[in-house]
Amino acid sequence: MFLFTGYNFLNTNKDSLDISIWFNSTYSNNTAFTEIALLRVPRLVNMASNAYIKFLRGSGVEMLLEYVKDMPKVGTKLKFDLSSLLGALFFTWIVELLFPVVLTYLVYEKQQKLKIMMKMHGLKDGPYWMITYTYFFALSAVYMLLFIIFGSVIGLRFFTANNYSIQIVFYFIYINLQIALAFFAASFFSSVKIATVVGYIYVFGSGLLGAFLLRFFVEDNSFPKGWIVVMEIIPGFSLYRGLYEFGQYAFSGTAMGTSGMEWTNLSDPVNGMRTVLIIMVIEWAILLPLAFYLDQVSSLSGGLRKRLLISLKCFKKRAASFRRYSFGRLGPKVTIEMENPDTTQEREVVEQLLLEPSANHAIISDNLTKVYHGKDGNPDKLAVRGLSLALPKGQCFGMLGPNGAGKTSFISMMIGLIPPTSGTAYVHGMDIRTDMNEIYTNMGVCPQHDLLWETLTGREHLLFYGRLKNLKGAELLKATDDSLKSVNLFRGGVGDKQVGKYSGGMKRRLSVAISLIGDPKVVFMDEPSTGLDPASRNNLWSVVKEAKKNRAIILTTHSMEEAEVLCDRLGIFVDGGFQCIGHPKELKARYGGTYVFTMTTSSEHEQEVEQLVRRLSPNANRIYHISGTQKFELPKQEVKIADVFNEVESAKSRFSIHAWGLADTTLEDVFIKVAKGAQAFNV
Ligand SMILES: Nc1ncnc2c1ncn2[C@@H]1O[C@H](COP(=O)(O)OP(=O)(O)OP(=O)(O)O)[C@@H](O)[C@H]1O
């Protein structure tokens, strides 16, 4: 830096010194500024004072105290733009704040399985990405626009000095890169909490490192420029560098009285903006397809794991479609000791259907198997053992089974939530391993746990899923109203309340309505009536009864009553396989060829009760006995109901009977018998 100074000694008599000093500065480098320092001029005054003393007292005299007096000057307004100095770090943080917002939203949809739910109802990957990307782009664009407008309105040179078109191009490219980065990062997270923490650490970390590390290297002329470019590959750093350049040009403009960055300045050797723009465009073009690909193959998405190698997938798809319906069963046959006759019969039907396809069958499960691989030294768990099932249209099939039997695992494979370990299933002839996207367009799902957006209303959910099922205009509005009415969410504007304010039962009914909207031909319902009060449950049953007329429904339930009311066929599922399959009445007849006789007396008459039962039925079997209450199974062929009444009447005259009853076998009795037989109650 050069300092030019002019002295005009106006009066130098013995009494007073009158002097004018002019000063100005240049920059050390005439290609562009490198640094700007505030000028300090007391030295000039001291030099003039020294010269005056020497003039009066001789050249040997020296003024002892130097630098004590500031330069007298006229009052000026300090032109100092704080934003230009602080800007880079502060504005990096402001711009980057959108990153954790986008990331958290994407991971939330994945964690809550909302994304897979949307896919299950027919939303394809392409439109999902386009809609989500456009939404975040619009959000970011509005945010950045307000950022520029606000900064300009309050007059910060950081915004007003630099050419607006450069700023707009820079922010446009950066927000695209930031969204692509969020999509990319979302593939690696399955927990919203962790994603949020990591997102904010990235924002603050990259800003601070940019300000204290990158900036240091940028300003150090000896640091290799190539390394700076490598560092700027990190999007937070490229953002920092761009904002740093805006700040530098705006601030130098302040000092020099010129404007900030113009397009022509992009070719300045010290201006890193052009490199940053190029890096960001290339990175965006790489990150976006990479994120899409990772989303497809990532198992963390909670969805069906796609084949990692696309070529392998294509090969398998071709092979599978070639084998479909021609080679019979796929996958290794699971050996099941002493397979029961119902299962064997169902397996044979499936094999026949694979050889001679029938358009009448909506669902064919062929030897479907699921093994959960044990982690941390735990053994593998065979959750579904080579399940074969053929379900014609218009039938509601019920899966009953104790907890942990494998019902949810079976449904999850059928709806694409988890991949089968071996075997497969066909939905209207389409393979669940390869054609899930096509299957989704004709499938309705009511999952075990409600997958709903807390902030949307019930009606909005139905409108959204209705649109996914290609309903439009008046047809969509009618279907939505009908759906809300059918599940009792129409009256009193309940359907227009946010789902976050719904009770558990209301959410359940909405989930059922969603599974049926758009007339899907195959519907899976996992414990649909869980948590419903009796009135709502009855209402739901009539909805399902109506719905099953022209579609195939598979439902899992723990309610025998529900199974009996709704299902045309039942399978009792124990320890990964069916123990029996049949119509509820048929199962009751088969497994329940007995009446259940119950009598409660005082304890001293228990013996007499047992004798009474033996007289009625010599082969009666006592199944329950506790403090005076006994329960017996009486083979139907040995017992006449009239005899039972006569015996009880005559017993009443001999001892006191507190209560008694005779009941036909219920489905619950069948269930307990079958499940007990399979020794499944150790779960
Ligand atoms: N992700 C998993 N990893 C390991 N084991 C699992 C996993 N999911 C389920 N299991 C095990 O597989 C078996 C079947 O579970 P599943 O949830 O399919 O049973 P379910 O019949 O639906 O039970 P419920 O009626 O309680 O919902 C259980 O023993 C369960 O512990």
The ligand as an SDF file (V2000), in Angstrom:
LIG
                    3D

 31 33  0  0  0  0  0  0  0  0999 V2000
  -37.6650  -57.6930   11.7800 N   0  0  0  0  0  0  0  0  0  0  0  0
  -37.6350  -58.8450   12.4600 C   0  0  0  0  0  0  0  0  0  0  0  0
  -36.4780  -59.3870   12.8210 N   0  0  0  0  0  0  0  0  0  0  0  0
  -36.4250  -60.5560   13.4870 C   0  0  0  0  0  0  0  0  0  0  0  0
  -37.5140  -61.2680   13.8340 N   0  0  0  0  0  0  0  0  0  0  0  0
  -38.7050  -60.7590   13.5180 C   0  0  0  0  0  0  0  0  0  0  0  0
  -38.8380  -59.5350   12.8130 C   0  0  0  0  0  0  0  0  0  0  0  0
  -40.1640  -59.2930   12.6210 N   0  0  0  0  0  0  0  0  0  0  0  0
  -40.8130  -60.3290   13.1710 C   0  0  0  0  0  0  0  0  0  0  0  0
  -39.9480  -61.2050   13.7150 N   0  0  0  0  0  0  0  0  0  0  0  0
  -40.2590  -62.4740   14.3750 C   0  0  0  0  0  0  0  0  0  0  0  0
  -40.9790  -63.2700   13.4550 O   0  0  0  0  0  0  0  0  0  0  0  0
  -42.0430  -63.9450   14.1090 C   0  0  0  0  0  0  0  0  0  0  0  0
  -43.3580  -63.5940   13.4190 C   0  0  0  0  0  0  0  0  0  0  0  0
  -43.6560  -62.2310   13.6820 O   0  0  0  0  0  0  0  0  0  0  0  0
  -44.9580  -61.5130   13.0820 P   0  0  0  0  0  0  0  0  0  0  0  0
  -44.9340  -60.0820   13.5000 O   0  0  0  0  0  0  0  0  0  0  0  0
  -45.0250  -61.8030   11.6400 O   0  0  0  0  0  0  0  0  0  0  0  0
  -46.1180  -62.2820   13.8520 O   0  0  0  0  0  0  0  0  0  0  0  0
  -47.6790  -61.9430   13.9340 P   0  0  0  0  0  0  0  0  0  0  0  0
  -48.4000  -63.2190   13.7910 O   0  0  0  0  0  0  0  0  0  0  0  0
  -48.0560  -60.8770   13.0070 O   0  0  0  0  0  0  0  0  0  0  0  0
  -47.7980  -61.4030   15.4490 O   0  0  0  0  0  0  0  0  0  0  0  0
  -48.9080  -60.3610   16.0290 P   0  0  0  0  0  0  0  0  0  0  0  0
  -50.2100  -61.0510   15.9970 O   0  0  0  0  0  0  0  0  0  0  0  0
  -48.4120  -60.1410   17.4320 O   0  0  0  0  0  0  0  0  0  0  0  0
  -48.8610  -59.1350   15.1980 O   0  0  0  0  0  0  0  0  0  0  0  0
  -41.9870  -63.5190   15.5750 C   0  0  0  0  0  0  0  0  0  0  0  0
  -41.3110  -64.5160   16.2940 O   0  0  0  0  0  0  0  0  0  0  0  0
  -41.2010  -62.2480   15.5530 C   0  0  0  0  0  0  0  0  0  0  0  0
  -40.4760  -62.1030   16.7560 O   0  0  0  0  0  0  0  0  0  0  0  0
  1  2  1  0
  2  3  1  0
  2  7  2  0
  3  4  2  0
  4  5  1  0
  5  6  2  0
  6  7  1  0
  6 10  1  0
  7  8  1  0
  8  9  2  0
  9 10  1  0
 10 11  1  0
 11 12  1  0
 11 30  1  0
 12 13  1  0
 13 14  1  0
 13 28  1  0
 14 15  1  0
 15 16  1  0
 16 17  2  0
 16 18  1  0
 16 19  1  0
 19 20  1  0
 20 21  2  0
 20 22  1  0
 20 23  1  0
 23 24  1  0
 24 25  2  0
 24 26  1  0
 24 27  1  0
 28 29  1  0
 28 30  1  0
 30 31  1  0
M  END
$$$$
